[in-house]
Amino acid sequence: MPTRAEREPRDWVEWHRAYDDPNSRLSRRLRIVQAHLRRALDERAGAVRIVSMCAGEGRDVISVLAGHSRRDDVRALLVELDPRLAENAKTAARAAGLDGVEVRCADAALTDSYAGAVPADIVVACGVFGNISDADIQQTVDQLPGLCVPGATVIWTRGGTAEHDIAPDICRWFEARGFERIAFDSSPDEDHFRVGVHRLAGPTKPLQRGERLFTFVRLPLAAAASEAAASQETSDAVDGSGS
């Protein structure tokens, strides 16, 4: 279970500012993700569906599509819970003229948030696995075939250090669910990130509606405020019922 400290809200808009520095760790990771996404697009023929989980400002998908020759063949769904990040992503997609990109302000942990957009040819799960428990990572990987068409590509990221590097386990979990490893990038020691690419070689599975894939351990500020308000309402109702 996440600790109390892990459940403290984070200002994800401020966190994203590190992407503005081209020399930052996040920017270095982003460039690797973008290269894998371009390659995945190049390899597919015909119409392409992309789903991005916990998409943030969409700097991976939107930036790649903006300059890609296949941009008009793509329908992409970016799911982001933080309304400020979602609005930034919408603004970026409009500025790039990407009519095929939908930004949905919703909880990427809920399977219902992907209604109408799956199964997808490419699933981007970047910035997800580092913010959920190891058990939830495994559960999410178990359910990913429900988001995928046969042969779909999944691009994922995870931090790692010499003391705790779960990335090899994540690779094994993917491969146990019928995915084959396409690429695995390990950053220099000082950056502590991993980027993995897996392709679904095994069977797909029906996506179960109404399911929760994971619990984010660091909530966006707006979601944390909403959660606190809901908790207070429940507490008030309980107190009132006993008066």
CORSUL-V143935 format. One record per residue. RES is the residue in three letters. SS is DSSP state (helix for helix, strand for strand, loop for the rest). PHI is phi in whole degrees, 0 to 359 (none if undefined). OMEGA is omega in radians with two decimals (NA if undefined). Layout:
res/ss/phi/omega
RES/SS/PHI/OMEGA
RES/SS/PHI/OMEGA
This chain:
res/ss/phi/omega
MET/loop/none/3.09
PRO/loop/297/3.06
THR/loop/284/3.11
ARG/loop/301/-3.14
ALA/loop/296/-3.13
GLU/loop/293/-3.12
ARG/loop/276/3.10
GLU/loop/298/-3.13
PRO/loop/295/3.11
ARG/strand/236/3.04
ASP/loop/277/-3.06
TRP/helix/288/3.07
VAL/helix/296/3.11
GLU/helix/296/3.12
TRP/helix/301/-3.13
HIS/helix/292/-3.12
ARG/helix/299/3.12
ALA/helix/299/3.10
TYR/helix/293/-3.14
ASP/helix/287/3.08
ASP/loop/265/-3.08
PRO/loop/297/-3.13
ASN/loop/261/-3.11
SER/loop/286/3.09
ARG/helix/303/-3.14
LEU/helix/295/3.13
SER/helix/293/3.10
ARG/helix/295/3.09
ARG/helix/294/-3.13
LEU/helix/302/-3.11
ARG/helix/297/3.09
ILE/helix/292/3.11
VAL/helix/300/-3.13
GLN/helix/299/3.12
ALA/helix/297/3.12
HIS/helix/292/3.13
LEU/helix/293/3.08
ARG/helix/301/-3.12
ARG/helix/296/3.13
ALA/helix/296/3.09
LEU/helix/294/-3.13
ASP/helix/299/-3.05
GLU/helix/278/-3.06
ARG/loop/259/3.11
ALA/loop/253/3.09
GLY/loop/74/-3.13
ALA/loop/294/-3.09
VAL/strand/232/3.04
ARG/strand/252/3.08
ILE/strand/239/2.98
VAL/strand/237/3.09
SER/strand/241/-3.12
MET/loop/269/-3.12
CYS/loop/49/-2.90
ALA/loop/287/-3.10
GLY/loop/60/3.12
GLU/loop/271/3.08
GLY/loop/71/-3.05
ARG/loop/293/3.09
ASP/loop/280/-3.05
VAL/helix/293/-3.06
ILE/helix/296/-3.13
SER/helix/297/3.13
VAL/helix/291/-3.10
LEU/helix/296/-3.09
ALA/helix/303/-3.10
GLY/loop/246/-3.05
HIS/loop/259/-3.12
SER/loop/294/-3.12
ARG/loop/268/-2.99
ARG/helix/306/-3.09
ASP/helix/281/3.10
ASP/helix/269/-2.96
VAL/strand/254/2.91
ARG/strand/242/-3.04
ALA/strand/237/3.02
LEU/strand/245/3.07
LEU/strand/252/-3.10
VAL/strand/253/-3.09
GLU/strand/216/-3.08
LEU/loop/279/-3.10
ASP/loop/288/-3.06
PRO/helix/297/3.14
ARG/helix/289/3.08
LEU/helix/296/3.13
ALA/helix/299/3.13
GLU/helix/293/3.07
ASN/helix/298/3.12
ALA/helix/294/3.10
LYS/helix/299/3.13
THR/helix/298/3.14
ALA/helix/294/3.13
ALA/helix/294/3.10
ARG/helix/296/-3.12
ALA/helix/297/3.14
ALA/loop/273/-3.13
GLY/loop/68/-3.08
LEU/loop/265/-3.11
ASP/loop/292/-3.11
GLY/loop/273/-3.14
VAL/strand/258/3.03
GLU/strand/251/3.04
VAL/strand/253/-3.08
ARG/strand/249/3.10
CYS/strand/280/-3.03
ALA/loop/201/-3.12
ASP/loop/275/-3.11
ALA/loop/293/3.12
ALA/loop/284/-3.07
LEU/strand/262/-3.11
THR/helix/298/3.13
ASP/helix/296/-3.11
SER/helix/292/-3.10
TYR/helix/257/-3.10
ALA/loop/304/3.10
GLY/loop/83/-3.07
ALA/loop/241/-3.14
VAL/loop/238/0.13
PRO/loop/284/-3.07
ALA/strand/249/3.09
ASP/strand/277/-3.14
ILE/strand/225/3.06
VAL/strand/243/3.13
VAL/strand/254/3.14
ALA/strand/239/-3.08
CYS/loop/256/-3.09
GLY/loop/79/-3.14
VAL/loop/260/-2.96
PHE/helix/295/3.11
GLY/helix/279/-3.07
ASN/helix/237/3.09
ILE/loop/225/-3.11
SER/loop/290/3.11
ASP/helix/300/3.12
ALA/helix/297/3.12
ASP/helix/288/3.03
ILE/helix/300/-3.12
GLN/helix/297/3.12
GLN/helix/296/3.13
THR/helix/296/3.09
VAL/helix/300/3.12
ASP/helix/301/-3.07
GLN/helix/268/-3.07
LEU/helix/301/3.07
PRO/helix/303/3.08
GLY/helix/285/3.08
LEU/helix/264/-2.91
CYS/strand/245/2.88
VAL/strand/276/3.04
PRO/strand/302/3.14
GLY/strand/82/-3.12
ALA/strand/295/3.09
THR/strand/256/3.05
VAL/strand/245/3.08
ILE/strand/249/-3.07
TRP/strand/223/3.11
THR/strand/226/3.06
ARG/strand/198/3.01
GLY/strand/287/3.12
GLY/loop/193/3.07
THR/loop/229/3.11
ALA/loop/297/-3.12
GLU/loop/283/-3.12
HIS/loop/212/3.12
ASP/loop/230/-3.09
ILE/loop/271/-3.09
ALA/helix/304/3.09
PRO/helix/300/3.07
ASP/helix/294/3.12
ILE/helix/300/3.10
CYS/helix/301/3.14
ARG/helix/295/3.12
TRP/helix/295/3.07
PHE/helix/300/-3.04
GLU/helix/292/3.07
ALA/helix/289/-3.14
ARG/loop/258/3.02
GLY/loop/91/3.08
PHE/strand/265/3.02
GLU/strand/251/-3.10
ARG/strand/282/3.12
ILE/strand/259/-3.12
ALA/strand/203/3.05
PHE/strand/210/-3.11
ASP/strand/252/3.09
SER/strand/249/-3.05
SER/loop/285/2.95
PRO/loop/304/-3.02
ASP/loop/307/-3.06
GLU/loop/287/-3.12
ASP/loop/267/3.04
HIS/loop/57/3.02
PHE/strand/224/3.09
ARG/strand/232/3.06
VAL/strand/234/-3.13
GLY/strand/244/3.06
VAL/strand/227/3.12
HIS/strand/232/3.12
ARG/strand/243/-3.13
LEU/strand/285/3.11
ALA/loop/260/-3.14
GLY/loop/267/-3.08
PRO/loop/285/2.97
THR/loop/279/3.09
LYS/loop/212/3.10
PRO/loop/296/3.09
LEU/loop/280/-3.14
GLN/loop/282/3.11
ARG/loop/286/3.06
GLY/loop/73/-3.12
GLU/loop/255/3.02
ARG/strand/255/-3.12
LEU/loop/278/-3.05
PHE/loop/200/3.02
THR/loop/239/3.13
PHE/loop/289/-3.06
VAL/loop/275/3.07
ARG/loop/235/-3.07
LEU/loop/285/2.92
PRO/strand/299/-3.08
LEU/helix/303/-3.10
ALA/helix/296/3.14
ALA/helix/292/3.12
ALA/helix/296/3.12
ALA/helix/296/3.12
SER/helix/295/3.13
GLU/helix/296/3.14
ALA/helix/295/3.13
ALA/helix/295/3.13
ALA/helix/296/3.12
SER/helix/296/3.13
GLN/helix/293/3.11
GLU/helix/298/3.12
THR/helix/296/3.12
SER/helix/297/3.13
ASP/helix/298/-3.13
ALA/helix/294/3.11
VAL/helix/294/3.13
ASP/helix/298/-3.12
GLY/helix/292/-3.10
SER/helix/290/-3.12
GLY/loop/262/-3.06
SER/loop/274/NA
